[in-house]
Amino acid sequence: MISKSEISKIIADFDAVVDQKDTSVLVAHLPSLHERLKHLKSSFPANCIHTIAIKTNPHAQMLKALVDAGFGLEAASMEEVHYALNAGCPIDKVVFDSPVKTRREIDEVSRLFGMLVNVNSIEELERFPLDSTCLIGIRINPQVHTGGPEIFDVSRNESKFGVAIENKDAIIQAAMEYPVHALHMHSGSQMKNLAVQRQALENLKSLADEINERQPGKIHTLDIGGGLPSESISPDSKMNAYGSMVAEVFADSSYQLLTEFGQWVHAEAGLAISKIEYVLEKSRVFIHLGADFFMRDAYGVTRSFPMYVWNEHGQEVKGVMQPFDIAGPLCFAGDYLAHSAQLPQATAEGHWLSISATGANTYGLWSRHCSRSVPKYLCWDGEKLRIWSERQTINY
């Protein structure tokens, strides 16, 4: 979590990069990002390739920071494939997972030597040219529920993603008939039950082993996805436990393993800061970020974000606390960031509200509702602020 002392320094440094039109700003916290990437890498076997889900935070400078740190990128659309390549990501560290690839897109990626392209169905394999040079994988639906929110569950029986593992014979047959050399699995976002996930991993390995018994070396790469809740870094972190479990499951194999984490990497490394515009009846606060930035929270599963109030000099506003409803700027009745959030009674117009742990599934989901501009994106490197991008006007 970004410390309050650093938030204070960030706001105190606003004079150099923030102007009067910046009613809200987004901040990438690079020290936290690099700490999380280091922890991710150290938690898994040394030969594991880690790709980071672009959709979680697709800012061009963020993608470049990830690539510069030696990580790959996972693309869920052809546009994201281009983002990855533009960020300088090596082709063999790009994973393409769109469930609805067009024939034209398949023709393009099939010529990118070494890129892992995971098909969503056996029927999709028929669209690949015979001379494809990409690495083709089949996405397997492990048919498990690992305890994450149902809206993000992609591995139940009725999932639109992948070929159900119960269709094992058809999967094996397809792997033998087509130039398939990888298997892919993703059990969903925010996995909580690692025992269930372990069984899914063991089933994926068993399937790969069975294919290789028929044709040795046929499957050499296993993409095991991602999906852990955001958490603080510690020796007993869920990521450490998961990485140890992966090492145990694949201890006696030589498969190349890939991961596709997103929220776990980004959430704690992001900060949003908004001007407080109105305080009404001393119980309702209006700010400049709402369902446009927090779309998942307004329309889906609400997350809890640490929030603090600051004056223009970066000094925390303290005192007696009271509950406030925090409303966003959209003409939409559900546009609330929080209800009964504890803020200081002294909260007033002109103060800044900092909202921590906002680096994941926020900027990448920006809503066009009410046509509000995307805020300026800043980067804190531990010493000073830099501008990653200016405000962006919505174009239709």
Backbone hydrogen bonds, N-H to C=O, Kabsch-Sander energy under -0.5 kcal/mol:
donor,donor_aa,acceptor,acceptor_aa,energy
7,I,3,S,-2.0
8,S,4,K,-2.4
9,K,5,S,-1.7
10,I,6,E,-2.5
11,I,7,I,-2.5
12,A,8,S,-2.2
13,D,9,K,-1.2
13,D,10,I,-0.5
14,F,11,I,-1.7
16,A,13,D,-1.3
17,V,14,F,-1.6
18,V,14,F,-3.2
22,D,19,D,-1.7
23,T,21,K,-1.8
25,V,273,I,-2.6
26,L,376,K,-2.5
27,V,271,L,-3.1
28,A,378,L,-2.7
29,H,27,V,-0.5
29,H,269,A,-3.0
30,L,28,A,-0.9
30,L,380,W,-1.9
33,L,29,H,-2.1
34,H,30,L,-2.7
35,E,31,P,-1.8
36,R,32,S,-2.3
37,L,33,L,-2.4
38,K,34,H,-2.2
39,H,35,E,-2.0
40,L,36,R,-2.6
41,K,37,L,-2.4
42,S,38,K,-2.2
43,S,39,H,-1.3
44,F,40,L,-0.7
44,F,41,K,-0.8
48,C,45,P,-1.9
49,I,257,L,-2.7
50,H,48,C,-0.5
51,T,49,I,-0.6
51,T,259,T,-2.2
52,I,72,G,-2.3
53,A,261,F,-2.0
54,I,74,E,-2.6
56,T,53,A,-0.9
57,N,53,A,-0.6
57,N,54,I,-1.3
63,L,59,H,-2.4
64,K,60,A,-2.0
65,A,61,Q,-2.1
66,L,62,M,-2.1
67,V,63,L,-2.4
68,D,64,K,-2.9
69,A,65,A,-1.1
70,G,67,V,-2.0
71,F,66,L,-2.2
72,G,50,H,-2.6
73,L,93,K,-1.8
74,E,52,I,-2.3
75,A,73,L,-0.5
75,A,95,V,-3.9
81,V,77,S,-1.5
82,H,78,M,-1.9
83,Y,79,E,-2.0
84,A,80,E,-2.5
85,L,81,V,-2.3
86,N,82,H,-2.7
87,A,83,Y,-1.7
88,G,85,L,-1.5
89,C,84,A,-2.2
93,K,90,P,-2.4
94,V,91,I,-1.6
95,V,73,L,-2.1
96,F,116,L,-2.8
97,D,75,A,-3.4
97,D,95,V,-0.6
106,I,102,T,-2.5
107,D,103,R,-2.3
108,E,104,R,-1.9
109,V,105,E,-2.7
110,S,106,I,-2.2
111,R,108,E,-1.1
112,L,109,V,-1.9
113,F,111,R,-1.0
114,G,133,T,-1.7
115,M,112,L,-1.8
116,L,94,V,-1.7
117,V,115,M,-0.6
117,V,135,L,-3.2
118,N,96,F,-2.2
118,N,116,L,-0.5
119,V,117,V,-0.6
119,V,137,G,-3.3
125,L,121,S,-0.6
125,L,122,I,-1.1
126,E,123,E,-1.1
127,R,124,E,-1.8
128,F,125,L,-1.5
132,S,129,P,-1.5
133,T,110,S,-3.7
134,C,110,S,-1.0
135,L,115,M,-2.7
136,I,134,C,-0.6
136,I,179,P,-0.6
137,G,117,V,-2.4
138,I,182,A,-1.6
139,R,119,V,-2.6
139,R,137,G,-0.5
140,I,184,H,-3.9
141,N,163,V,-2.3
144,V,155,S,-1.3
152,F,149,P,-1.6
153,D,150,E,-1.5
154,V,152,F,-0.6
159,S,156,R,-1.8
162,G,160,K,-0.6
163,V,139,R,-2.6
164,A,162,G,-0.5
165,I,141,N,-2.4
167,N,164,A,-2.3
168,K,165,I,-0.6
171,I,167,N,-2.0
172,I,168,K,-2.7
173,Q,169,D,-2.4
174,A,170,A,-2.3
175,A,171,I,-2.5
176,M,172,I,-1.7
177,E,173,Q,-1.8
178,Y,174,A,-2.2
180,V,175,A,-0.6
180,V,178,Y,-2.6
181,H,136,I,-2.3
182,A,136,I,-1.1
183,L,221,T,-1.8
184,H,138,I,-2.8
185,M,223,D,-2.6
186,H,140,I,-0.5
189,S,152,F,-1.3
191,M,227,G,-3.9
192,K,146,T,-2.4
193,N,146,T,-3.8
194,L,192,K,-1.1
197,Q,193,N,-1.6
198,R,194,L,-2.4
199,Q,195,A,-1.5
200,A,196,V,-1.7
201,L,197,Q,-2.5
202,E,198,R,-2.6
203,N,199,Q,-2.2
204,L,200,A,-2.1
205,K,201,L,-2.6
206,S,202,E,-2.4
207,L,203,N,-2.1
208,A,204,L,-2.3
209,D,205,K,-2.9
210,E,206,S,-2.2
211,I,207,L,-2.0
212,N,208,A,-2.3
213,E,209,D,-1.5
214,R,210,E,-1.0
214,R,211,I,-0.5
215,Q,211,I,-1.9
218,K,215,Q,-2.1
220,H,181,H,-2.2
220,H,218,K,-0.6
221,T,181,H,-1.5
222,L,256,Q,-3.0
223,D,183,L,-2.8
224,I,222,L,-0.8
224,I,258,L,-2.5
237,S,234,S,-1.7
241,A,237,S,-1.9
242,Y,238,K,-2.6
243,G,239,M,-2.9
244,S,240,N,-2.2
245,M,241,A,-1.9
246,V,242,Y,-2.5
247,A,243,G,-2.2
248,E,244,S,-1.9
249,V,245,M,-2.5
250,F,246,V,-2.1
251,A,248,E,-1.1
253,S,250,F,-1.6
256,Q,220,H,-2.8
257,L,255,Y,-0.6
258,L,222,L,-1.9
259,T,49,I,-1.9
260,E,225,G,-2.2
261,F,51,T,-0.7
265,V,262,G,-0.6
266,H,262,G,-2.3
267,A,263,Q,-2.5
269,A,266,H,-1.3
270,G,267,A,-1.3
271,L,27,V,-2.2
272,A,355,I,-2.5
273,I,25,V,-2.5
274,S,353,L,-2.3
275,K,23,T,-3.3
276,I,351,H,-3.0
277,E,275,K,-0.7
277,E,286,F,-2.4
278,Y,286,F,-1.2
280,L,284,R,-2.9
283,S,280,L,-2.5
284,R,280,L,-1.9
285,V,325,D,-3.1
286,F,278,Y,-2.5
287,I,327,A,-2.6
288,H,275,K,-0.6
293,F,290,G,-0.8
294,F,290,G,-3.4
298,A,294,F,-2.0
299,Y,295,M,-2.5
300,G,296,R,-1.8
302,T,300,G,-0.6
305,F,303,R,-0.6
308,Y,354,S,-1.6
310,W,352,W,-2.7
311,N,315,Q,-2.5
314,G,311,N,-2.0
317,V,309,V,-2.8
318,K,316,E,-0.6
322,Q,343,L,-2.7
324,F,341,A,-2.6
325,D,283,S,-2.6
326,I,338,A,-2.8
327,A,285,V,-3.4
327,A,325,D,-0.7
328,G,335,D,-2.7
332,F,330,L,-2.0
335,D,332,F,-2.1
336,Y,334,G,-2.2
337,L,326,I,-2.6
338,A,326,I,-1.2
341,A,324,F,-2.9
343,L,322,Q,-2.5
343,L,341,A,-0.7
345,Q,320,V,-3.1
347,T,344,P,-1.8
350,G,276,I,-2.6
351,H,348,A,-1.9
352,W,310,W,-3.0
353,L,274,S,-3.2
354,S,308,Y,-2.8
354,S,352,W,-0.6
355,I,272,A,-3.2
356,S,306,P,-2.8
357,A,270,G,-0.8
358,T,270,G,-1.6
359,G,267,A,-2.0
361,N,56,T,-2.1
362,T,56,T,-0.6
365,L,362,T,-1.4
366,W,363,Y,-1.4
367,S,292,D,-2.0
371,S,368,R,-2.8
372,R,369,H,-0.7
374,V,392,Q,-2.7
376,K,24,S,-0.7
377,Y,389,S,-2.4
378,L,26,L,-3.7
378,L,376,K,-0.6
379,C,386,R,-2.7
380,W,28,A,-3.0
381,D,379,C,-0.6
381,D,384,K,-1.8
386,R,379,C,-2.3
388,W,377,Y,-2.7
388,W,386,R,-0.6
389,S,377,Y,-1.9
392,Q,374,V,-2.1
